[in-house]
Amino acid sequence: MKNIHSILIIFIVFIFSITTSAMAQLPAADIIKTNKSDIIIQPVFHGSIVIRLGDKTVYVDPYHGGKAYKDQALPDFVLITDIHGDHMDTGTLHALDLSKAKLIVPQAVADKLPPALKAKSTVLPNGQKWNDALITVTALPMYNIPDDSTSRHTKGRGNGYVISYGGKNIYISGDTEDIPEMRALKNIDVAFVCMNQPYTMTIEQAANAVLEFRPKMVYPYHYRGAQGFSDTEAFKKLVNEGNKGIDVRLRNWYVE
């Protein structure tokens, strides 16, 4: 009887380990067709994304440890938006194999990177572009309003990005509020839009901005704030009440 009890405990632990492992899997990747190779979008954690552009792989703000990236292709490019630890996470950067990667960063990030990573970095100020064969990266402002000495994110310190590939444009907001530069965006196919208080936008601000610049597809991301998680379902409802044609994609960005 004692042996049966021991076997049962081992079986339960085994089943629990399988279940826990399954729960820890990243959300399913999305595939977007282009006039070249497909774009594959993999949500990772909080503001972290892996984007596959043909045979090139882009990591955006890698954060929360290297384990989430164990099944991902090695990065060719790493885009970092800001100096805060959930964007410039040097622990995660050191845990990754960046042997073939170029980092694209704002100056404030470059100034804080360890020397080995700084040597692999290209500084891209707001408003400037960087090109690599079929890929173009444009740096955009991201900041809080009012833009003054009390701002958590001052204008010019960090970058939002537009990645252009195969006739598609992908917008990454970074930590921004409802700024005119975001509202003025045109021809955005995929947008990643932040919404967490008190650091960035409310869901109402984010939805209102999205309805202004009208991306074809939008992912609410970076939605954990000081008081917990923003209501992404309510964000989706606000957007689709204003424009049913915008594809709002809800994913779990907080799988531990």
Secondary structure, DSSP 8 states (H G I E B T S, - for coil): -HHHHHHHHHHHHHHHHHHHHHHTS----EEE--SSS-EEEEEEETTEEEEEETTEEEEES--S-GGGGTTS---SEEE---SSTTTS-HHHHHHS--TT-EEEE-HHHHHHS-HHHHTTEEE--TT-EEEETTEEEEEE----SS-STT-SS-TTTS-EEEEEETTEEEEE--S--S-HHHHT--S-SEEEEE--TTTS--HHHHHHHHHHH--SEEEEE--EETTEE--HHHHHHHHHHH-TTSEE--------
